[in-house]
Amino acid sequence: MKKISLAIIFVCCTLSLSAQDVIRVNYKGAKPTISDFAWAFLSDYVWDEEEDVLDEARNAAKQVWIRHRKGLPQDEGDKLTVDEKNGYAVYESKSEYESTEDAVRIEMCYWNESDGKHKLFAYNVTCFRNGKYEPGQFDGLSFYRYNNATKTMTSCDAPGFDVQFGTEDGAWVSYDLPRVGKNIIYTEWKDGEKRKQKTLKWNGHKFSL
């Protein structure tokens, strides 16, 4: 995926979120699983050729998920992990060219809200080069709120904090969703190295430091 400036990343992510429609989550059983949320989110994405902007990350994850649903083997370098028990899924892709290794990680998970009426779904894209964070065009963290009664989810602001893509002094910011536990890890990267980490703690309603 080609690299792009911080300002353009912010604009692209903002436009992407504002364009989201209501997403219906179809499922069997008493309640939806991470597979149901992930497939609802990914299958909702359809590339409009007239827009000439293909969300490569989301489209790649969609194709991987289609193969998963059909029971087909994944392409070389692609790995999909689905942890139904912990409500977490991650698609990882690696490619090598000469001395460069590019890696993409796309995480999805959900939280039960304390009101018993909603769930919070998150979608997170992070790109790495030679083990160091190097954001691509579609990197970023986004949230959707699911309504148990209507069985639909819509995009929403991050509850309790502002999603950052970078700091004023030029550091990049990445996020890690929880496979175990409920908290999000915030990481600042400066010159390709980890500079600072914080834990965003989930209290059933929002995240806080």
ZADO-1210 file (C-alpha; in nm, 4 decimals, padded with zeros to 6 digits):
<atoms>
<atom x="00.0000" y="00.0000" z="00.0000" code="MET" pos="1"/>
<atom x="00.1387" y="00.3370" z="-00.0911" code="LYS" pos="2"/>
<atom x="00.2290" y="00.5754" z="00.1875" code="LYS" pos="3"/>
<atom x="00.0581" y="00.9095" z="00.2310" code="ILE" pos="4"/>
<atom x="00.0913" y="01.2191" z="00.4473" code="SER" pos="5"/>
<atom x="-00.0638" y="01.2579" z="00.7920" code="LEU" pos="6"/>
<atom x="-00.3029" y="01.5283" z="00.6755" code="ALA" pos="7"/>
<atom x="-00.4351" y="01.3201" z="00.3873" code="ILE" pos="8"/>
<atom x="-00.4779" y="01.0161" z="00.6130" code="ILE" pos="9"/>
<atom x="-00.6911" y="01.2237" z="00.8453" code="PHE" pos="10"/>
<atom x="-00.9068" y="01.3539" z="00.5596" code="VAL" pos="11"/>
<atom x="-00.9524" y="01.0097" z="00.4056" code="CYS" pos="12"/>
<atom x="-01.0544" y="00.8523" z="00.7362" code="CYS" pos="13"/>
<atom x="-01.2941" y="01.1371" z="00.8127" code="THR" pos="14"/>
<atom x="-01.4610" y="01.1114" z="00.4737" code="LEU" pos="15"/>
<atom x="-01.4827" y="00.7342" z="00.5065" code="SER" pos="16"/>
<atom x="-01.6601" y="00.7562" z="00.8389" code="LEU" pos="17"/>
<atom x="-01.9020" y="01.0272" z="00.7305" code="SER" pos="18"/>
<atom x="-02.0071" y="00.8212" z="00.4298" code="ALA" pos="19"/>
<atom x="-02.1034" y="00.5145" z="00.6299" code="GLN" pos="20"/>
<atom x="-02.4646" y="00.3997" z="00.6152" code="ASP" pos="21"/>
<atom x="-02.6461" y="00.1952" z="00.8730" code="VAL" pos="22"/>
<atom x="-02.5050" y="-00.1598" z="00.8723" code="ILE" pos="23"/>
<atom x="-02.7362" y="-00.4499" z="00.9494" code="ARG" pos="24"/>
<atom x="-02.5873" y="-00.7386" z="01.1460" code="VAL" pos="25"/>
<atom x="-02.7424" y="-01.0734" z="01.0563" code="ASN" pos="26"/>
<atom x="-02.6833" y="-01.3635" z="01.2915" code="TYR" pos="27"/>
<atom x="-02.8192" y="-01.6918" z="01.4193" code="LYS" pos="28"/>
<atom x="-02.8599" y="-01.7735" z="01.7851" code="GLY" pos="29"/>
<atom x="-02.9186" y="-01.5553" z="02.0876" code="ALA" pos="30"/>
<atom x="-02.6644" y="-01.2848" z="02.0080" code="LYS" pos="31"/>
<atom x="-02.4101" y="-01.1842" z="01.7405" code="PRO" pos="32"/>
<atom x="-02.0497" y="-01.3030" z="01.7527" code="THR" pos="33"/>
<atom x="-01.7339" y="-01.1317" z="01.6329" code="ILE" pos="34"/>
<atom x="-01.7731" y="-01.3248" z="01.3067" code="SER" pos="35"/>
<atom x="-02.1176" y="-01.1728" z="01.2586" code="ASP" pos="36"/>
<atom x="-01.9935" y="-00.8204" z="01.3282" code="PHE" pos="37"/>
<atom x="-01.6842" y="-00.8604" z="01.1099" code="ALA" pos="38"/>
<atom x="-01.8715" y="-01.0015" z="00.8126" code="TRP" pos="39"/>
<atom x="-02.1468" y="-00.7372" z="00.8399" code="ALA" pos="40"/>
<atom x="-01.8839" y="-00.4624" z="00.8366" code="PHE" pos="41"/>
<atom x="-01.6650" y="-00.6078" z="00.5604" code="LEU" pos="42"/>
<atom x="-01.9455" y="-00.7216" z="00.3307" code="SER" pos="43"/>
<atom x="-02.0997" y="-00.3744" z="00.3515" code="ASP" pos="44"/>
<atom x="-01.7983" y="-00.2378" z="00.1641" code="TYR" pos="45"/>
<atom x="-01.8449" y="-00.2227" z="-00.2136" code="VAL" pos="46"/>
<atom x="-01.5880" y="-00.0466" z="-00.4282" code="TRP" pos="47"/>
<atom x="-01.7349" y="00.2254" z="-00.6455" code="ASP" pos="48"/>
<atom x="-01.5070" y="00.2491" z="-00.9498" code="GLU" pos="49"/>
<atom x="-01.6318" y="00.6008" z="-01.0234" code="GLU" pos="50"/>
<atom x="-01.4857" y="00.7194" z="-00.6924" code="GLU" pos="51"/>
<atom x="-01.1480" y="00.5766" z="-00.8013" code="ASP" pos="52"/>
<atom x="-01.0420" y="00.5220" z="-00.4390" code="VAL" pos="53"/>
<atom x="-01.0206" y="00.1568" z="-00.3429" code="LEU" pos="54"/>
<atom x="-00.9914" y="00.0947" z="00.0309" code="ASP" pos="55"/>
<atom x="-00.7238" y="-00.1691" z="-00.0181" code="GLU" pos="56"/>
<atom x="-00.7154" y="-00.2722" z="00.3473" code="ALA" pos="57"/>
<atom x="-01.0871" y="-00.3285" z="00.3898" code="ARG" pos="58"/>
<atom x="-01.1188" y="-00.4930" z="00.0494" code="ASN" pos="59"/>
<atom x="-00.8303" y="-00.7309" z="00.1255" code="ALA" pos="60"/>
<atom x="-00.9867" y="-00.8233" z="00.4596" code="ALA" pos="61"/>
<atom x="-01.3185" y="-00.8821" z="00.2848" code="LYS" pos="62"/>
<atom x="-01.1608" y="-01.1217" z="00.0341" code="GLN" pos="63"/>
<atom x="-00.9834" y="-01.3104" z="00.3137" code="VAL" pos="64"/>
<atom x="-01.3105" y="-01.3359" z="00.5046" code="TRP" pos="65"/>
<atom x="-01.4918" y="-01.4681" z="00.1951" code="ILE" pos="66"/>
<atom x="-01.2327" y="-01.7455" z="00.1660" code="ARG" pos="67"/>
<atom x="-01.2739" y="-01.8185" z="00.5370" code="HIS" pos="68"/>
<atom x="-01.6516" y="-01.8484" z="00.5049" code="ARG" pos="69"/>
<atom x="-01.6120" y="-02.0823" z="00.2088" code="LYS" pos="70"/>
<atom x="-01.3574" y="-02.2970" z="00.3908" code="GLY" pos="71"/>
<atom x="-01.0852" y="-02.2193" z="00.1360" code="LEU" pos="72"/>
<atom x="-00.7129" y="-02.1897" z="00.2190" code="PRO" pos="73"/>
<atom x="-00.5743" y="-01.8400" z="00.2442" code="GLN" pos="74"/>
<atom x="-00.3144" y="-01.7035" z="00.0034" code="ASP" pos="75"/>
<atom x="00.0510" y="-01.7243" z="00.0991" code="GLU" pos="76"/>
<atom x="00.1388" y="-01.4562" z="00.3528" code="GLY" pos="77"/>
<atom x="-00.2221" y="-01.4135" z="00.4699" code="ASP" pos="78"/>
<atom x="-00.3457" y="-01.5303" z="00.8091" code="LYS" pos="79"/>
<atom x="-00.6875" y="-01.4915" z="00.9688" code="LEU" pos="80"/>
<atom x="-00.7434" y="-01.5576" z="01.3398" code="THR" pos="81"/>
<atom x="-01.0981" y="-01.5608" z="01.4758" code="VAL" pos="82"/>
<atom x="-01.1390" y="-01.5809" z="01.8538" code="ASP" pos="83"/>
<atom x="-01.5124" y="-01.6131" z="01.9107" code="GLU" pos="84"/>
<atom x="-01.4761" y="-01.6584" z="02.2867" code="LYS" pos="85"/>
<atom x="-01.2973" y="-01.3273" z="02.3343" code="ASN" pos="86"/>
<atom x="-01.4840" y="-01.1395" z="02.0625" code="GLY" pos="87"/>
<atom x="-01.1718" y="-01.0660" z="01.8586" code="TYR" pos="88"/>
<atom x="-01.0529" y="-01.1248" z="01.5009" code="ALA" pos="89"/>
<atom x="-00.7319" y="-01.0257" z="01.3235" code="VAL" pos="90"/>
<atom x="-00.6172" y="-01.0500" z="00.9634" code="TYR" pos="91"/>
<atom x="-00.2406" y="-01.0349" z="00.9128" code="GLU" pos="92"/>
<atom x="-00.0619" y="-01.0100" z="00.5802" code="SER" pos="93"/>
<atom x="00.3117" y="-01.0088" z="00.5129" code="LYS" pos="94"/>
<atom x="00.5064" y="-00.9561" z="00.1933" code="SER" pos="95"/>
<atom x="00.8795" y="-00.9322" z="00.1236" code="GLU" pos="96"/>
<atom x="01.0694" y="-00.7532" z="-00.1484" code="TYR" pos="97"/>
<atom x="01.4481" y="-00.7600" z="-00.1450" code="GLU" pos="98"/>
<atom x="01.5419" y="-00.6441" z="00.2089" code="SER" pos="99"/>
<atom x="01.2004" y="-00.4977" z="00.2935" code="THR" pos="100"/>
<atom x="00.9201" y="-00.6740" z="00.4813" code="GLU" pos="101"/>
<atom x="00.5797" y="-00.5047" z="00.4782" code="ASP" pos="102"/>
<atom x="00.3103" y="-00.6184" z="00.7189" code="ALA" pos="103"/>
<atom x="-00.0536" y="-00.5203" z="00.7584" code="VAL" pos="104"/>
<atom x="-00.2657" y="-00.6001" z="01.0637" code="ARG" pos="105"/>
<atom x="-00.6411" y="-00.5497" z="01.0598" code="ILE" pos="106"/>
<atom x="-00.8125" y="-00.6045" z="01.3944" code="GLU" pos="107"/>
<atom x="-01.1799" y="-00.6171" z="01.4847" code="MET" pos="108"/>
<atom x="-01.3416" y="-00.6654" z="01.8231" code="CYS" pos="109"/>
<atom x="-01.6474" y="-00.5668" z="02.0236" code="TYR" pos="110"/>
<atom x="-01.7445" y="-00.4735" z="02.3781" code="TRP" pos="111"/>
<atom x="-02.0737" y="-00.5161" z="02.5635" code="ASN" pos="112"/>
<atom x="-02.1950" y="-00.1823" z="02.6965" code="GLU" pos="113"/>
<atom x="-02.3112" y="-00.1598" z="03.0570" code="SER" pos="114"/>
<atom x="-02.6635" y="-00.0486" z="02.9599" code="ASP" pos="115"/>
<atom x="-02.7309" y="-00.3956" z="02.8191" code="GLY" pos="116"/>
<atom x="-02.8799" y="-00.2396" z="02.5051" code="LYS" pos="117"/>
<atom x="-02.5744" y="-00.1695" z="02.2942" code="HIS" pos="118"/>
<atom x="-02.2383" y="-00.3094" z="02.1867" code="LYS" pos="119"/>
<atom x="-01.9338" y="-00.1233" z="02.0604" code="LEU" pos="120"/>
<atom x="-01.7518" y="-00.2558" z="01.7527" code="PHE" pos="121"/>
<atom x="-01.4023" y="-00.1410" z="01.6513" code="ALA" pos="122"/>
<atom x="-01.2052" y="-00.1746" z="01.3276" code="TYR" pos="123"/>
<atom x="-00.8328" y="-00.1015" z="01.3346" code="ASN" pos="124"/>
<atom x="-00.5697" y="-00.0994" z="01.0577" code="VAL" pos="125"/>
<atom x="-00.1942" y="-00.0754" z="01.1219" code="THR" pos="126"/>
<atom x="00.0947" y="-00.1136" z="00.8762" code="CYS" pos="127"/>
<atom x="00.4569" y="-00.1979" z="00.9538" code="PHE" pos="128"/>
<atom x="00.7807" y="-00.1989" z="00.7577" code="ARG" pos="129"/>
<atom x="01.0681" y="-00.4101" z="00.8859" code="ASN" pos="130"/>
<atom x="00.8940" y="-00.4353" z="01.2244" code="GLY" pos="131"/>
<atom x="00.8476" y="-00.0599" z="01.2664" code="LYS" pos="132"/>
<atom x="00.5190" y="00.1259" z="01.2420" code="TYR" pos="133"/>
<atom x="00.4822" y="00.2992" z="00.9067" code="GLU" pos="134"/>
<atom x="00.1194" y="00.3980" z="00.8402" code="PRO" pos="135"/>
<atom x="-00.0361" y="00.3442" z="00.5007" code="GLY" pos="136"/>
<atom x="-00.3191" y="00.5278" z="00.3313" code="GLN" pos="137"/>
<atom x="-00.5982" y="00.3465" z="00.5129" code="PHE" pos="138"/>
<atom x="-00.4505" y="00.3089" z="00.8604" code="ASP" pos="139"/>
<atom x="-00.6708" y="00.4161" z="01.1477" code="GLY" pos="140"/>
<atom x="-00.9144" y="00.3214" z="01.4216" code="LEU" pos="141"/>
<atom x="-01.2904" y="00.3552" z="01.3834" code="SER" pos="142"/>
<atom x="-01.5900" y="00.2679" z="01.5980" code="PHE" pos="143"/>
<atom x="-01.9485" y="00.1598" z="01.5373" code="TYR" pos="144"/>
<atom x="-02.2291" y="00.1359" z="01.7922" code="ARG" pos="145"/>
<atom x="-02.4603" y="-00.1640" z="01.7682" code="TYR" pos="146"/>
<atom x="-02.8208" y="-00.1446" z="01.8844" code="ASN" pos="147"/>
<atom x="-02.9502" y="-00.4752" z="02.0192" code="ASN" pos="148"/>
<atom x="-03.3121" y="-00.3857" z="01.9406" code="ALA" pos="149"/>
<atom x="-03.2654" y="-00.2855" z="01.5759" code="THR" pos="150"/>
<atom x="-02.9756" y="-00.5244" z="01.5035" code="LYS" pos="151"/>
<atom x="-02.7919" y="-00.2453" z="01.3236" code="THR" pos="152"/>
<atom x="-02.4726" y="-00.0504" z="01.3820" code="MET" pos="153"/>
<atom x="-02.3688" y="00.2996" z="01.2792" code="THR" pos="154"/>
<atom x="-02.0366" y="00.4817" z="01.2930" code="SER" pos="155"/>
<atom x="-01.9721" y="00.6811" z="01.6094" code="CYS" pos="156"/>
<atom x="-01.6989" y="00.8837" z="01.7754" code="ASP" pos="157"/>
<atom x="-01.4482" y="00.7049" z="01.9943" code="ALA" pos="158"/>
<atom x="-01.6143" y="00.7016" z="02.3374" code="PRO" pos="159"/>
<atom x="-01.4084" y="00.8890" z="02.5939" code="GLY" pos="160"/>
<atom x="-01.1094" y="00.9899" z="02.3793" code="PHE" pos="161"/>
<atom x="-01.0104" y="01.1443" z="02.0471" code="ASP" pos="162"/>
<atom x="-00.8509" y="00.9116" z="01.7956" code="VAL" pos="163"/>
<atom x="-00.5113" y="01.0541" z="01.6989" code="GLN" pos="164"/>
<atom x="-00.3070" y="00.9783" z="01.3908" code="PHE" pos="165"/>
<atom x="-00.0035" y="01.1748" z="01.5020" code="GLY" pos="166"/>
<atom x="00.1295" y="01.4208" z="01.7583" code="THR" pos="167"/>
<atom x="00.2281" y="01.7856" z="01.7221" code="GLU" pos="168"/>
<atom x="00.5979" y="01.6990" z="01.7290" code="ASP" pos="169"/>
<atom x="00.5718" y="01.4554" z="01.4391" code="GLY" pos="170"/>
<atom x="00.5272" y="01.1194" z="01.6102" code="ALA" pos="171"/>
<atom x="00.2877" y="00.8641" z="01.4632" code="TRP" pos="172"/>
<atom x="00.0176" y="00.7027" z="01.6767" code="VAL" pos="173"/>
<atom x="-00.1049" y="00.3439" z="01.6533" code="SER" pos="174"/>
<atom x="-00.3595" y="00.1434" z="01.8516" code="TYR" pos="175"/>
<atom x="-00.3864" y="-00.2200" z="01.9578" code="ASP" pos="176"/>
<atom x="-00.7271" y="-00.3735" z="02.0234" code="LEU" pos="177"/>
<atom x="-00.7645" y="-00.6254" z="02.3073" code="PRO" pos="178"/>
<atom x="-00.7799" y="-00.9967" z="02.2411" code="ARG" pos="179"/>
<atom x="-00.7551" y="-01.0583" z="02.6139" code="VAL" pos="180"/>
<atom x="-00.9135" y="-00.8078" z="02.8501" code="GLY" pos="181"/>
<atom x="-01.1035" y="-00.4967" z="02.7469" code="LYS" pos="182"/>
<atom x="-00.8482" y="-00.2156" z="02.7159" code="ASN" pos="183"/>
<atom x="-00.6901" y="-00.0478" z="02.4119" code="ILE" pos="184"/>
<atom x="-00.3161" y="00.0234" z="02.3947" code="ILE" pos="185"/>
<atom x="-00.2103" y="00.3606" z="02.2535" code="TYR" pos="186"/>
<atom x="00.1459" y="00.3778" z="02.1175" code="THR" pos="187"/>
<atom x="00.3511" y="00.6723" z="01.9939" code="GLU" pos="188"/>
<atom x="00.6276" y="00.6056" z="01.7392" code="TRP" pos="189"/>
<atom x="00.9133" y="00.8449" z="01.6719" code="LYS" pos="190"/>
<atom x="01.1639" y="00.7732" z="01.3967" code="ASP" pos="191"/>
<atom x="01.0263" y="00.4215" z="01.3705" code="GLY" pos="192"/>
<atom x="01.0767" y="00.3377" z="01.7389" code="GLU" pos="193"/>
<atom x="00.8234" y="00.3087" z="02.0202" code="LYS" pos="194"/>
<atom x="00.8378" y="00.6231" z="02.2308" code="ARG" pos="195"/>
<atom x="00.5394" y="00.6095" z="02.4641" code="LYS" pos="196"/>
<atom x="00.2508" y="00.3786" z="02.5501" code="GLN" pos="197"/>
<atom x="-00.0742" y="00.4368" z="02.7354" code="LYS" pos="198"/>
<atom x="-00.3641" y="00.2124" z="02.8337" code="THR" pos="199"/>
<atom x="-00.7158" y="00.3260" z="02.7483" code="LEU" pos="200"/>
<atom x="-00.9367" y="00.1512" z="03.0050" code="LYS" pos="201"/>
<atom x="-01.2891" y="00.0388" z="02.9241" code="TRP" pos="202"/>
<atom x="-01.5502" y="00.0930" z="03.1966" code="ASN" pos="203"/>
<atom x="-01.8564" y="-00.0413" z="03.0170" code="GLY" pos="204"/>
<atom x="-01.9453" y="00.2969" z="02.8720" code="HIS" pos="205"/>
<atom x="-01.6266" y="00.4660" z="02.7507" code="LYS" pos="206"/>
<atom x="-01.2467" y="00.4550" z="02.7591" code="PHE" pos="207"/>
<atom x="-01.0327" y="00.6599" z="02.9961" code="SER" pos="208"/>
<atom x="-00.6706" y="00.6860" z="03.1058" code="LEU" pos="209"/>
</atoms>
